[in-house]
Amino acid sequence: MPYVNNHGVRIRYEVEGNGPPLVLLQGLTGYLELWHQLGYVDSLKRDYKLILIDMRGHGGSDKPHDPEAYKLELLVTDVVAVMDDLNVSKAHFLGYSAGGRIGFGLAIYAPERFHSFIIGGAFPYEFSQDSVNGILQLLKMGIMAVVDAFEKRGFETTPQMKSRLLANDTEALVAFMLSNMWRASLEDALPKMTMPCLFFVGEADPNFAGAKKCANLMRNAEFISIPGLGHLEVISQSQLALPHITKFLEKIKQS
């Protein structure tokens, strides 16, 4: 599987399918194969060239233990470095949770590289310190506690998925959560997101209000709420999210 070296940090990526490029970026603890396991790749690769990326600190990418290595600006350059390595000048973007937050960073620092943004379960506003502390406390209890919490919140894992999640480097994840991407407001992204944007979020997701608020402030954004589901359930139940994603992308293709 290919890697790109971004200023000393190796970023693993994979390419699947043919068509217009579409970057996919997962959330905290995720890995690029998860898009396969949840059904996204099979549904999208017929019409799009999928660029699956392991964020630094995740999957097969390097895992620094210094919070300074996870500055939003660096996470953004990782995505751009992969695109440059593939000679992709412009792409669509799909990110969920932490991946969606990096999407707002891409809109701040590299908006000219994207035709559209699809952001799930994320908003551009500063996270409360209580929210960050809650995640940090869980991480410090160990990765098994994190996976157990995921399963209790509706994220159904297969043995293969559970094995991959348990392989996470918790020290790297703690560093990731201590970075500036959670403390800073990313509202500067919104005026730059003039391209088509889609937000999707479960109505029981704590991020629901923030996602709806920012979508309402944007002139070219669609907002999809998924009734009754929480943060982890929405991404894991791909049959609910994918129809909205494919419809949105098809509309752009036809415009």
Backbone as a ProteinNet text record, in pm:
[ID]
protein_1_A
[PRIMARY]
MPYVNNHGVRIRYEVEGNGPPLVLLQGLTGYLELWHQLGYVDSLKRDYKLILIDMRGHGGSDKPHDPEAYKLELLVTDVVAVMDDLNVSKAHFLGYSAGGRIGFGLAIYAPERFHSFIIGGAFPYEFSQDSVNGILQLLKMGIMAVVDAFEKRGFETTPQMKSRLLANDTEALVAFMLSNMWRASLEDALPKMTMPCLFFVGEADPNFAGAKKCANLMRNAEFISIPGLGHLEVISQSQLALPHITKFLEKIKQS
[TERTIARY]
84.8	0	88.8	55.2	145	145.3	255.7	273	324.4	296.1	361.7	430.6	550.2	625	598.9	529.6	498.1	583.1	697.7	790	824.7	858.6	905.9	800.8	674	565.3	506.7	508.8	455.4	304.3	234.8	89.4	51.2	-22.4	-65.1	-196.3	-206.5	-331.1	-356.3	-474.5	-515.2	-606.3	-602.3	-690.1	-775.5	-904.9	-1000.6	-1094.2	-1123.8	-1226.3	-1177.7	-1273.3	-1245.6	-1351.2	-1308.7	-1401.2	-1345.7	-1430.9	-1384.1	-1327.4	-1217.3	-1155.4	-1243.7	-1249.3	-1323	-1236	-1193.6	-1111.7	-1202.7	-1166	-1240.8	-1149.8	-1198.2	-1118.8	-1205	-1158.4	-1235	-1222.6	-1289	-1284.9	-1181.6	-1182.9	-1089.5	-1094.1	-977.5	-953.5	-974.2	-1021.7	-1053	-929.1	-952.5	-846.8	-912.2	-833.4	-893.8	-973.8	-935.5	-1011.7	-1154.4	-1178.4	-1313.1	-1415.3	-1373.4	-1464.2	-1505.3	-1414.4	-1449.9	-1549	-1514.4	-1591.7	-1733.2	-1752.8	-1885.6	-1965.6	-1907	-1982.3	-1970.5	-1894.1	-1884.3	-1806.8	-1700	-1616.1	-1691.6	-1757.1	-1829.7	-1937.6	-2000.2	-2107.9	-2057	-1938.2	-1890	-1784.4	-1714	-1599.4	-1639.8	-1764.9	-1807.9	-1807.4	-1827.9	-1843	-1735.2	-1651.4	-1552.2	-1418.2	-1313.2	-1179.5	-1163.6	-1173.4	-1171.5	-1027.6	-998.8	-867	-886.5	-852.8	-871.9	-742.1	-750.9	-630.7	-638.1	-527.8	-512.3	-457.1	-535.6	-482.8	-357.4	-266.3	-151.1	-203.3	-136.5	-182.2	-277.7	-311.7	-413.8	-368.2	-426	-403.4	-256.3	-217.6	-79.8	6.5	-48.2	32.4	117.4	218.5	303.5	222.2	269.4	194.1	280.9	305	382.4	309.1	385.8	328.3	330.9	362.5	370.1	246	166.6	48.2	76.8	198.6	233.8	234.9	251.2	252.5	112.7	10.1	-127.8	-197.6	-119.4	-180.4	-267.9	-376.5	-469.1	-397.3	-306.8	-236.6	-160.3	-103.6	-29.4	-124.3	-235.9	-334.9	-388.2	-404.2	-447.3	-340.8	-213.7	-108.7	-91.8	-129.3	-123.6	-216.9	-338	-435.3	-385.8	-337.9	-289.4	-167.3	-81.5	37.4	-1.9	-105.3	-153.3	-207.7	-287.8	-341.4	-229.6	-128.5	-15.3	59.7	73.2	143.2	70.9	-59.5	-142.2	-167.7	-108.9	-131.9	-279.5	-348.5	-490.2	-496.3	-536.4	-538.3	-662.1	-773.1	-898.3	-983.8	-1054.9	-1131.9	-1256.5	-1347.5	-1455.1	-1400	-1467.2	-1419.3	-1533.9	-1509.8	-1603.7	-1529.1	-1568.6	-1505	-1609.3	-1582.3	-1676.2	-1607.2	-1677.5	-1630	-1496.5	-1387.9	-1258.5	-1219.8	-1253.3	-1226.9	-1304.9	-1427.2	-1506.6	-1447.6	-1394.8	-1332.4	-1210.3	-1134	-1021.3	-1072.5	-1192.5	-1253.2	-1270	-1312.4	-1321	-1182.1	-1079.7	-943.4	-901.2	-939.2	-909.2	-977.4	-1097.9	-1169.4	-1102	-1033	-959.4	-830.4	-753.5	-616.9	-602	-697.6	-682.6	-818	-903.3	-1037.7	-1034.2	-927.8	-918.6	-896.5	-869.3	-841.2	-966	-1083.4	-1201.1	-1324.4	-1390.6	-1516	-1631.5	-1628.6	-1739.3	-1690	-1769.2	-1740.8	-1865.2	-1843.3	-1946.6	-1893.9	-1962.6	-1913.3	-2020.2	-1983.8	-2077.3	-2036.9	-2133.9	-2110.8	-2006.2	-1995.8	-1891.6	-1942.7	-1880.4	-1910.6	-1780.2	-1780.2	-1654	-1625.6	-1712	-1697.5	-1604.3	-1557.2	-1467.1	-1537.3	-1466.1	-1519.4	-1512.6	-1612.5	-1606.3	-1494.1	-1432.8	-1325.9	-1377.5	-1503.9	-1563	-1568.4	-1602.9	-1609.5	-1472.6	-1372.5	-1236	-1186.6	-1212.3	-1168	-1233.7	-1360.5	-1428.8	-1363.1	-1325.2	-1256.2	-1118.3	-1047	-914	-921.1	-1020.4	-1035.3	-1058.9	-1142.2	-1169.6	-1043.9	-968.2	-844.9	-744.9	-737.4	-641.7	-681.7	-806.1	-849.6	-805.7	-759.5	-712.5	-803.2	-746.5	-821.4	-939.2	-930.4	-1043.6	-1165	-1140.5	-1250.6	-1314.4	-1231.3	-1282.7	-1372.1	-1324.5	-1402.8	-1531.5	-1524.6	-1645.7	-1747.1	-1698.8	-1788.2	-1850.3	-1772.7	-1825	-1940.5	-1918.6	-2019.8	-2146.4	-2131.6	-2247.9	-2326.4	-2258.1	-2324.5	-2370.8	-2376	-2438.4	-2346.4	-2215.2	-2121.5	-2095.8	-2157.8	-2146.3	-2016.9	-1931.5	-1803	-1801	-1732.6	-1700.4	-1570.7	-1536.3	-1408.2	-1289.6	-1294.6	-1185.6	-1176.3	-1291.3	-1292.5	-1243.6	-1289.3	-1250.9	-1100.1	-1043.5	-899.3	-823.5	-870.2	-802.4	-817.2	-934	-954.3	-866.4	-853	-771.7	-622.4	-584.2	-442.6	-401.9	-495.9	-464.2	-357.7	-278.7	-177	-242.7	-276.6	-351.6	-271	-140.1	-59.5	-66.7	-68.2	-83	-221.7	-324.1	-460.2	-475.9	-412.1	-414.5	-349.6	-235.9	-168.9	-259.6	-328.2	-422	-530.4	-584	-691.3	-641.1	-512.8	-456.4	-413.8	-433.6	-388.2	-483	-440	-517.2	-644.2	-659.3	-777.2	-906.9	-897.4	-1017.7	-1042.8	-937.8	-953.4	-994	-957.1	-979.5	-1115.6	-1171.9	-1289.6	-1244.4	-1316.4	-1284.4	-1389.3	-1455	-1560.9	-1509.3	-1378.5	-1321.3	-1341.3	-1371.7	-1395.3	-1523.8	-1623.6	-1757.7	-1765.7	-1705.1	-1712.2	-1641.9	-1547.6	-1474.2	-1544.8	-1647	-1716.2	-1832.1	-1796.9	-1896.7	-1929.6	-1848.6	-1874.6	-1990.6	-2052.5	-2160.4	-2112	-2193.6	-2158.9	-2279.3	-2252.7	-2355.6	-2315	-2406.6	-2386	-2487.1	-2439.5	-2533.8	-2498.1	-2600.4	-2576.8	-2700	-2678.1	-2787.9	-2851.7	-2982.3	-3053	-3013.9	-2961.9	-2917.1	-2768.1	-2703	-2560	-2540.6	-2450.3	-2423.8	-2378.5	-2329.4	-2282.4	-2394.1	-2517.2	-2628.9	-2651.9	-2664.5	-2698.7	-2591.2	-2463.6	-2355.5	-2350	-2374.7	-2373.8	-2488.3	-2605	-2720.9	-2700	-2641.1	-2616.4	-2526.8	-2416	-2323.5	-2384.1	-2458.9	-2523	-2621	-2692.8	-2790.3	-2725.2	-2596.9	-2524.7	-2464.4	-2473.3	-2405.8	-2507.5	-2474.1	-2570.1	-2580.2	-2479.9	-2476.6	-2465.9	-2534.5	-2523.4	-2657	-2650.4	-2766.6	-2743.3	-2850.8	-2840.4	-2935.3	-2880.8	-2959.8	-2952.2	-3068	-3072.9	-3126.4	-3064.1	-3103.3	-3169.5	-3299.1	-3376.1	-3328.1	-3324	-3306.1	-3166.7	-3071.5	-2939	-2835.6	-2739.1	-2629.9	-2509.1	-2400.2	-2280.5	-2222.7	-2204.6	-2141	-2236.2	-2364.4	-2460.6	-2473.3	-2464.9	-2485.9	-2380.9	-2254.6	-2149.3	-2147.1	-2183.3	-2177.5	-2294.8	-2406.5	-2522	-2519.6	-2430.1	-2403.5	-2524.8	-2616.8	-2735.4	-2822.4	-2801.5	-2877.7	-2806.8	-2674.8	-2599.3	-2573.1	-2545.5	-2502.1	-2602.8	-2733	-2824.8	-2816.1	-2796.2	-2782.3	-2650.8	-2545.2	-2413.1	-2413.5	-2464.5	-2463.5	-2555.8	-2669.4	-2761.5	-2696.6	-2628.1	-2560.5	-2451.6	-2369.4	-2261.3	-2315.5	-2422.4	-2482.2	-2537.9	-2595.3	-2649.2	-2537.2	-2422	-2307.2	-2260.3	-2255.3	-2209.6	-2297.6	-2427.2	-2521	-2532.1	-2478.8	-2493.7	-2392.5
-118.5	0	124.2	227.5	342.9	433.7	505.6	606.2	733.2	845.7	970.3	1022.6	1077.4	1133.5	1283.3	1327.1	1469.3	1528.1	1583.8	1645.1	1549.7	1427.2	1331	1240.9	1262.5	1176.7	1100.1	967.7	884.9	872.4	898.3	889.4	779.4	681.3	569.1	603	560.5	582.1	466	465.4	361	424.9	375.5	425.1	310.5	336.7	236.7	302.5	234.6	280.1	377.9	423.6	515	623.3	739.9	851.2	974.4	1073.7	1193.5	1157.3	1219.8	1186	1226	1138.1	1161.6	1116	1210.9	1181.2	1138.1	1028.9	982.5	984	1045.2	1058	1021.4	924.1	867.3	948.9	901.6	969.1	910.3	958.3	915.8	764.2	702.5	557.9	482.3	548.3	478.6	445.8	375	332.1	317.7	330.3	342.3	220.2	101.5	-18.9	-17.3	67.2	75.7	118.9	202	241.8	120.8	24	-102	-181	-196.6	-283.7	-232.8	-103.3	-45.8	-30.2	-67.2	-68.6	54.3	153	276.1	255.7	181.1	164	92.7	-18.2	-92.6	-7.6	80.2	163	279.4	329.4	451.4	429.5	315.8	299.2	280.5	248.1	233.9	367.7	475.7	607.1	706.8	671.6	767.3	700.4	778.4	735.4	770	669.8	690.9	698.2	802	820	806.4	689.8	658.6	689.7	765.7	812.3	776.3	724.2	709.9	840.9	910.2	1029	993.3	1088.8	1063.5	1026.6	929.8	880.6	764	724.3	621.9	520.4	400.1	298	271.6	273	245.7	368.5	486.2	608.4	618.9	705.7	726.3	783.4	757.7	792.2	869.9	996.7	1078.3	1086.7	1108.9	1120.9	1264.7	1358.8	1500.2	1572.8	1636.9	1709.2	1810.9	1868.3	1966.2	1904.4	1772.6	1703.7	1690	1725	1710.2	1844.6	1949.4	2078	2065.2	2139.2	2131.5	2157.6	2253.1	2286.2	2165.4	2083.5	1964.9	1855.6	1838.6	1738.9	1773.4	1902.9	1948.6	1917	1943.6	1919.1	1770.2	1683.4	1540.1	1503.6	1557.9	1529.7	1586.5	1709.7	1772.8	1698.2	1649.1	1574.4	1446.4	1377.8	1256.9	1292.9	1399.2	1442.1	1478	1547.3	1583.7	1459.3	1361.3	1238.2	1164.9	1183	1118.8	1210.9	1329.1	1428.6	1463.8	1470.5	1509.2	1656.7	1740.5	1884.3	1926.1	1850.8	1889.9	1765.4	1761.2	1641.4	1681.1	1587.2	1597	1545.4	1578.8	1537.3	1483.2	1368.3	1309.1	1280.3	1345.1	1321.6	1307.3	1218.2	1197.6	1225	1294.3	1321.5	1397.3	1342.1	1411.6	1436.5	1342.4	1363.1	1480.6	1498.9	1613.8	1744.5	1740.5	1861.7	1901.1	1802.9	1832.3	1889.6	1846.4	1904.9	2055.9	2103.6	2249	2312.7	2241.6	2291.8	2300.7	2203	2206.9	2326.4	2357	2471.9	2603.5	2606.7	2727.7	2741.3	2631.9	2639.5	2597.9	2521.6	2474.8	2461.9	2564.1	2551.6	2530	2580.7	2568.8	2425.6	2333.6	2194.8	2106.2	2165.5	2080.7	2132.3	2037.3	2067.5	2077.1	1996	1990.8	1931.7	1955.3	1896.8	1822.2	1699.6	1620.7	1594.3	1648.4	1642.1	1581.2	1473.6	1404.3	1415.7	1439.1	1436.2	1533.1	1650.4	1746.1	1888.6	1980.7	2123.3	2202	2330.1	2405.3	2482.1	2467.9	2548.7	2481.3	2560.3	2507.5	2400.6	2291.2	2186.4	2232.7	2195.3	2228.1	2148	2206.7	2136.7	2010.1	2012.2	1891.6	1777.1	1808.9	1705	1645.6	1732.2	1685	1603.4	1652.8	1580.8	1443.7	1435.3	1306.5	1203.5	1246.8	1156.2	1119.1	1217.6	1190.6	1092.2	1109.7	1019.1	876.4	861.6	729.4	668.5	748.3	699.2	654	727.8	694.3	567.3	524.1	397	278.5	308.6	204.2	186.1	131.6	119.8	23.4	-76.1	-166	-90.4	4.8	85.6	169.1	217.9	296.6	210.2	92	3.2	-40.1	-69.9	-105.4	8.5	131.5	247.5	262.4	238.7	243.8	145.3	23.2	-80.7	-49.2	8.8	45.5	158.3	236.4	349.8	316.3	189.4	147.7	119.4	120.5	87.8	-62.6	-134.1	-280	-321	-393.9	-433.6	-582.8	-616.2	-755.4	-789.3	-916.4	-950.2	-883.2	-873.9	-809.7	-661.4	-594.5	-451.9	-429.4	-513.9	-497.2	-514	-611.3	-633.6	-510.5	-448.8	-330.9	-211.5	-195.2	-84.5	-100.1	-224	-249.4	-229.7	-225.9	-205.7	-58.6	30.8	172.9	203.4	305.7	356.3	465.4	433.3	529.4	655.7	644.3	763.6	860.3	806.5	891.8	955.3	879.2	933.7	1042.7	1026	1131	1257.5	1242.9	1358.4	1425	1345	1395.5	1480.3	1432.3	1504.6	1629.7	1637.2	1755.4	1863.5	1838.1	1932	2051.2	2150.7	2274.5	2259.5	2149.7	2137.3	2126.4	2091.4	2081.6	2211.1	2284	2404.2	2525.9	2525.9	2644.4	2639.7	2757.1	2767.2	2767.4	2694.6	2686.8	2760.3	2857.2	2930.8	3007.4	3033.1	3101.4	3019.1	2889.9	2805.3	2842.7	2884.7	2898.2	2995.8	3115.5	3204.1	3148.4	3055.9	2998.8	2876.9	2827.4	2706.7	2747	2808.3	2850.4	2737.9	2633.3	2516.1	2436.9	2343.2	2263.3	2187.9	2189.9	2122.7	2044	1929.2	1845.8	1813.7	1837.3	1799.2	1691.3	1582.3	1480.7	1443.5	1428.3	1407.1	1343.2	1255.5	1193	1290.1	1281.1	1373.3	1354.6	1237	1211.9	1236.3	1290.6	1321.1	1451.8	1456	1582.7	1694.3	1657.9	1757.8	1809.9	1762.8	1795.1	1946.5	2013.6	2156.6	2238.4	2206.8	2281.8	2261.7	2136.8	2108.8	2181.4	2181.1	2248.5	2399.7	2452.6	2596.8	2641.7	2570.1	2615.7	2595.6	2487.3	2465.1	2577.1	2625.1	2732.3	2865.1	2878.2	3002.4	3002.8	2888.7	2875.2	2876.6	2945.3	2964	2843.9	2756.4	2645.4	2511	2500.9	2379.8	2310	2177.5	2094.8	2032	2016.4	1957.2	1837.9	1723.7	1601.8	1554.8	1544.3	1488.4	1345.7	1257	1116.5	1084.6	1059	1048.2	936.2	968.9	868.1	814.7	850.9	789.2	882.7	820.7	894.1	901.1	952.5	982.4	859	751.8	632.1	551.2	555.8	476.9	525.5	655.7	710.8	661.2	667.3	626.9	475.9	400.8	254.9	198.4	269.7	223.9	294.1	246.9	315.2	319.3	225.3	224.7	347.9	417.1	539.4	662.7	665.6	782.6	781.7	664.1	657.5	713	688.9	746.9	899.3	964.6	1110.7	1153.7	1078.8	1111.2	1095.3	982.5	957.5	1054.3	1086.9	1181.9	1319.6	1361.5	1490.7	1496	1393.3	1390.9	1383.4	1310.2	1300.4	1433.7	1507.6	1639	1733.3	1725.3	1807.6	1767.7	1637.9	1588.4	1639.3	1651.4	1691.6	1841.9	1916.3	2063.3	2126.7
0	0	0	-79.9	-92	30.8	44.8	149.1	82.8	147.1	110.9	235.7	218.6	330.3	335.2	439.4	454	566.3	527.3	623.6	737.4	700	797.5	858.1	826.9	876.2	758	767.3	658.1	671.7	560.5	555.9	458.3	508.2	424.5	355	229.6	156.3	59.6	3.9	-91.6	-195	-316.2	-423.3	-473.6	-484.7	-534.1	-633.6	-743.4	-835.5	-940.5	-1021	-1131.7	-1137.5	-1183.6	-1196.2	-1127.7	-1100.9	-1031.5	-894.7	-853.3	-724.7	-606	-506.8	-383.3	-266.6	-182.5	-64.9	49.5	119.5	235.6	357.8	465.5	587.5	707.4	786.1	895.4	1023.1	1129.3	1258.1	1352.1	1475.9	1579.3	1596.4	1602.4	1615.4	1484.8	1379.7	1254.9	1172.8	1063.3	970.7	835.4	729	596	553.5	600.5	563.4	617.7	717	773.9	668.9	573.9	466	381.6	367.6	300.7	386.5	513.2	602	625.8	616.3	638.6	509.4	396	270.7	183.3	225.5	147.4	16.8	23.1	-95.8	-206.9	-175.3	-278	-343.8	-267.6	-323.3	-406.7	-375.7	-440.5	-548.4	-544.2	-634.5	-780.2	-805.8	-945.4	-1018.4	-944.9	-1007.4	-969.2	-870.1	-821.8	-797.3	-814.5	-776.1	-628.2	-543.6	-399.4	-349.2	-274	-212.6	-62.2	-9.9	131.4	204.9	312.3	382.2	529.8	582.2	727.2	782.4	865.6	931.7	1011.1	1025.5	1112.3	1251.9	1314	1443	1432.6	1310.1	1287.7	1183.2	1191.4	1090.1	1066	939.1	902.2	887.7	916.2	911.4	1037.8	1031.9	1149.7	1265.2	1386.9	1507.3	1606.2	1578.2	1673.7	1808.5	1915.7	2049.1	2100.9	2013.5	2049.6	1997.1	2084.5	2036.5	1927.2	1927.4	1824.3	1684.8	1677.5	1548	1489.2	1566.5	1520.2	1503.1	1483.9	1452.8	1328.6	1327.9	1214.6	1082.6	1081.4	957.6	903.4	992.7	949.8	900.6	967.5	923.5	784.9	758.9	626.6	522.1	554.2	454.8	425.3	519.9	491.9	376.6	380.3	273.1	140.9	143.2	21	-34	55.4	10.6	-62	-13.6	-81.7	-219.5	-226	-355.3	-452.1	-402.3	-488.4	-536	-447	-483.4	-596.1	-602	-704.7	-824.3	-823.5	-929.5	-943.7	-829.8	-826.7	-786.9	-879.2	-850.7	-773	-790.5	-726.1	-703.5	-590.3	-555.5	-478.2	-463.9	-366.4	-233.4	-123.4	8.2	91.5	155.5	250.2	379.7	487.7	616.7	725.5	819.3	929.9	1062.5	1151.7	1286.6	1280.1	1333.2	1324.3	1179.4	1090.8	948.3	893	941.7	900.7	952	1073.9	1129.3	1046.9	1002.4	913.9	781.7	739.8	620.4	632.1	749.9	769.1	758.6	808.6	794.6	649	570.1	426.8	360.3	405	348.6	385.6	499.9	539.2	459.2	452.4	399.8	253.6	200.7	62.3	-8.4	-1.7	-61.6	-212.1	-277.7	-423	-469	-376.5	-412.9	-410.1	-379.3	-359.5	-434.6	-500.9	-571	-473.1	-367.9	-273	-141.6	-36.4	93.8	143.8	188.4	255	395.9	494	631.8	721	787.7	875.2	1021	1108.1	1251.9	1301.4	1239.7	1279.1	1260.9	1335.4	1322.9	1335.7	1297.7	1297.7	1426.6	1526	1646.4	1746.8	1841.7	1943.9	2026.8	2052.5	2138.7	2284	2363.1	2505.2	2570.4	2671.3	2740.8	2807	2849.6	2910	2809.6	2684.4	2581.5	2555.2	2541.5	2517.5	2636.7	2757.9	2877.1	2888.4	2847.3	2851.8	2761.1	2641.4	2548.2	2601.6	2655.1	2710.1	2826.5	2910.8	3025.3	2977.6	2874.8	2819.9	2759.5	2684.6	2623.9	2729.9	2840.1	2944.7	3020.5	3003.8	3062.1	2976	2854.5	2765.6	2645.7	2539.8	2414.3	2426.1	2514.3	2533	2586.8	2677.4	2730	2619.6	2526.6	2413.9	2325.3	2290.1	2202.9	2272.4	2400.7	2475.5	2472.3	2486.7	2482	2343.5	2239.3	2103.2	2086.3	2131.5	2113.3	2192.6	2310.5	2391.3	2326.7	2242.6	2176.5	2035.2	2002.3	1877.2	1761.7	1785	1677.3	1681.5	1589.1	1588.2	1518.4	1590	1534.5	1501.6	1393.5	1363.8	1437	1450.4	1513.3	1443.8	1311.2	1237.5	1270.8	1275.3	1308.6	1450.8	1542.3	1682.5	1699	1627.9	1634.1	1586.5	1478.1	1425.1	1520.2	1579.1	1672.7	1796.6	1843.5	1962.3	1935.4	1808.2	1772.8	1775.7	1807.2	1812	1916.3	1888.2	1979.7	2065	2189.6	2271	2301.1	2312	2339.1	2221.5	2100.7	1982.5	1978.6	2016.2	2016.3	2121.8	2236.5	2338.8	2283.6	2216.7	2156.4	2053.1	1974.1	1873.4	1939.5	2053.6	2121.9	2194.2	2220.3	2286.4	2187	2057.6	1955.7	1943.9	1867.2	1855.7	1773.5	1700.8	1613.6	1692.9	1820.2	1903.5	1980.5	2013.5	2095	2012.1	1885.9	1803	1733.1	1711.9	1626.1	1480.5	1397.9	1255.1	1171.5	1233	1162.9	1042	1037	919.4	792.2	808.7	691.5	619.3	693.6	636	518.4	525.6	408.7	286.2	306.5	194.1	134	202	154.9	64.7	-46.8	-145.3	-242.7	-243.1	-325.6	-264	-337.8	-278.9	-155	-50.5	74.9	125.3	182.6	243.1	385.7	479	617.7	652.8	713.9	761.6	904.7	987.1	1129.6	1192.2	1289.5	1361.3	1459.2	1473.7	1562.7	1708.7	1744.9	1882.6	1900.5	1799.3	1804.9	1881.5	1980.1	2049.2	1955.2	1837.3	1740.7	1650.8	1673.4	1584.1	1574.1	1689.4	1688.1	1618.3	1644.7	1581.8	1431.4	1387	1242.8	1173	1235.9	1176.1	1171.7	1277.4	1283.3	1168.4	1146.9	1042.7	904.1	884.1	753.5	721.2	823	801.8	766.4	798.4	768.4	628.2	559.6	430.2	316.9	211.7	102.9	10.4	13.6	-82.6	-11.4	104.1	185.4	200.1	201.7	234.3	370.8	447	580.1	588.9	625	638.9	784	847.1	982.4	973	1048.7	1047	1180.3	1177.8	1302.6	1394.7	1523.6	1627	1648.1	1561.8	1570.7	1632	1699.6	1759.5	1668.1	1722.7	1645	1576.5	1649.6	1593.6	1507	1537.7	1461.1	1317.4	1297.3	1163	1065.2	1103.7	1010.2	991.7	1095.7	1085.1	1005.5	1001.7	924	788.3	704.3	577.4	485.3	502.6	416.1	438.7	549.9	576.7	522.8	533.1	487.7	337.9	281.4	141.6	40.6	54.5	-44.4	-52.2	60	60.6	-3.4	24.5	-30.8	-182.9	-231.2	-375.2	-450.1	-390.3	-453.5	-465.1	-360.3	-359.4	-466.9	-473.5	-572.2	-714.3	-734.2	-867.4	-912.4	-819.3	-851.6	-899	-832.7	-872.4	-1011.8	-1036.7	-1165.5	-1279.5	-1252	-1355.7	-1371.4	-1277.5	-1282.9	-1378.5
[MASK]
+++++++++++++++++++++++++++++++++++++++++++++++++++++++++++++++++++++++++++++++++++++++++++++++++++++++++++++++++++++++++++++++++++++++++++++++++++++++++++++++++++++++++++++++++++++++++++++++++++++++++++++++++++++++++++++++++++++++++++++++++++++++++++++++

